[in-house]
Amino acid sequence: MRDETSTAIRLDAVRLTLGQRDFHFDFGINARKITAIAGPSGSGKSTLLNLVSGFEQPDKGRIEIAGQDVTDLAPAERPISLVFQDNNLFAHLDLFTNIGLGVHPGLRLTPADRKAISAALVRVGLAGYERRLPGSLSGGERQRAAFARALVRSRPILLLDEPFAALDPGLRSAMVDLLAELHAETAATILLVTHDPRDILRLADQVVFLENGQVLVNASKSDFLARTDVTAVSDFLGVAPIAPESP
């Protein structure tokens, strides 16, 4: 019998064909951990996230979240929040409204909801930015606002699709630190799609490495970093075996 308390997400013999490309996923994601989804371009990282979130439906197999079959559920019905690389903010709406839409799509907000929105902005370093438009913010500030929206949704699973890729090194480092802090506070299950080994070193507990639409390696961070005997992993890391950072 599977221990569903330790498995937040399970893809059970999931198969999907998109055009000429086939994807096959059959593995589990540990609960309350940060799992990095890595692999070469076109390996299926974003497709995997789309399957978990419900934006793609498998041709075969099932997707479970906390032991519940969610295969046929729409994205809004799944216990997840998403943060994309482009942060997905509405340019004509201020930050308060953008974040409020994450709480209720009709913006029917209670006083407690409004307080939570302002508190989330404070938590990500954007106190007093409620009436600012996204276009007036830096890239790092917009990404912080996207994190604030995820916070107020209070979902147990957070999916991030290369959220740091467009940031300069200084902002990127600050956002990585912020994500680590938020995970320590919320104990959410996080799936982080990344093309950067530094994200694995700094953030990951588990690494799922994809190649050609399948899982090539599924291991703890320390075991993954030792797998330079696998050519695709060695190419991704770009070096001989890397020692994991000290806690």
N, C-alpha and C positions, 0 to 999 in steps of 0.2 A: 504494500500500500504506500502511495506517495505521501510525503509530509507536506501538505499544502501550506502549513504555517511558515515554511521556509522558502517556498516557491511562490513568488508574486505573479509571475507570468509564465505560461507554458504554451509553446507552439507545438502541437501534436501532429506530426506528419503533414505539415502544411505545405501545399504545393500551389504555385501560381505561375501562369504563363502570361507575359506581357510582350506582345509582338513576337519576336523570335527568341526571346529570353525566357529561360526557365529558372524558377526559384524553388528551393526545397529547404524548409527549416523544421527541425525537430529537436528542441532543447528547452531548458528552463532558465529563468532569470531569478536570482536570489532576492528575497524580500529585504527591504530596508538597506540595500547596498547601492553603490554607484557602479553600474556596469557600462564599460566603454564598448561601443560598437565601432570596430575599425576594419580597414581593408582597402584595397586599391579602388580607384575610381571605377564606378560601374559594377562593383561587386554585390550590391544589393542593400547597402546600409539604409538609405532612405526608404526603399521598398519595405524593409523589415519594420521600420517605424510606422509606415503607413498601414501595414497589416495590424500591428498592435493597436493603433489608434482608431482603426475602422475606416480609413480613407481608401483602403483597398480590401477587397473580399477574396479570400482564398478560393481556388477551384476545388481543392480537396483539403481535408484535415480540419482541425478545430483550434481555436484560440481560447485559452482560459486565463482569467484574471482572478486571483485569490480563490481558485477552485471553481469559479463560475464560468460556464460556457458563454462567451460574449461574441462568438463568431458572427452572429446575425444582428448584433446590436449596432446602431448608428454611433458615430463618434461622440455625440452629446450624451449618449446613454452609458458611456464607459467611464470608469472612475479615474480619468486621466486629465492632465493639463499638458499643453505643448508650448514650447518656446522655439521659434524658428530663427534661422540666421538673419532674416530681414525683420525680425521682431513683430511683424504682422499688426502694426498699429494703424488705426484709421487717421489719415493725415488731417482731416477736417474736424476732428474731435479732440478736445483737450484730454489731458492724461486722466483726470478723474473719471470722465465718461468712458474712455478706453478701458480703464480698469474695471469700472462698474459693469460694463458689458460682460466681463468675465464672471461676475456674480449673478447677474440676471440679464438675459438678452433684451428684455423690455425695460430695463433700468428701474424696475420697481424695487427700490432699495429701502431697507429699514434704517433707522438711526444707527443701529449696530453695524450694518453694512457700511454706511458712510464713515463711521469711525474706523472700521477695519481697513478701508481704502487708504485713508490718511496715514494710519499706522504702518501699512505696508510700504508706502512711499518713504516714510521716515526710515524704515528698516533698510531700504536699499539706497539710502543717501539722497533722496529727492524730496525732502521736507519742503513744503511750500510750493511745489510744482504742479499742484492740482489743475490750474487753469492754463498751463503751458501747452502749446501745440507741439506735436512730434517734430515738425520741421524746424522748430527753434532749438532743438536739443542736439547734442553731439551723439555719435554712434553709441558710445558707452552709456550715455544717459537713456537713450531709447531702449537699449538692451536691459538696463536696470528696471525700466518701466514694465517691460515684458515679464521680468522676474516678479515684480510686484503683483502683476495680474495673476500669475501662477500662484502666488502666496495666498491671495484672497480667495481663490477657488478651493483651497484646502483639500486637494485630491491626493490620494495616497501614492499615485504614480505620476512622475514627471518625465516627459520625453523632450529631449533637446537635440535639434538637428543642426550640428556645427554652429552653435550660438556665438562662438568667439572668432570665427574665421575672418570676419571683415574688420576686426578691431586692430588698432596698432598695438605694439608690444606692451606699452604701459597700461593701457586700458584692458587689454587681454588678461594681464596678470591680476589686475584688480577684480575682474569679473570671475576669474577662476577662484580667487580667494573668497569672494562673496558666495559662490555656489557651494564651496566647501563648508562655509559657516551655516548657510541655510540648511544644508543636509544634516549637519550636526544638531541643529535645532528641531527639525521636523521629522527626521528619520524616514523620509519618503524613499520609495524605490525610484531610482533615477536611471534612465537609459540615455547615454550621451553618445551621439554619433560624432566621431572626430577623425580627422586625418593627421593629427599632430601627436607624436609620442609623448610630448610634455604633458598633455592632458591625462594620459594614462599614469604617468609617474606621479602627478600631483593629486589626482582625484580618484582613480579607479580602484575598486576592490576586485572586480571580475572583468575579464576581457573576452569578448566574442569577436573573433576575427573571421571575416568573410572573404571568400574568393569564388568567383563564377556562380554567385547565387546560392552558395551553400556555406555552412559553418566549417571552417578549416581547423580552427582551434577555439576551444571554450575552456578557459582556465583562470585560476587566480592570477593576480597581477604578477606575483613573483615567478610563478610557473611560466606565464606567457613571456616574460622578459628573458627567460632562459631558453626559449624555443628558437634560437637562431639557427638551429639545424633545419628549420623549415624556410625555404628560400623566400617565400612571400613575406614571412614575418621579418626575416633579416633585412629584406629590401625596405620594408616599412620603417623599421627602427634605424636603418642606415648605418649601423655600427655592429661591432661584436657584442656579446651579451652585456646588458646594462644592469647594474645593481639597483634594486629598488631604493627609493629614498627612505630614510629613517622616519618612523612615525613622529 
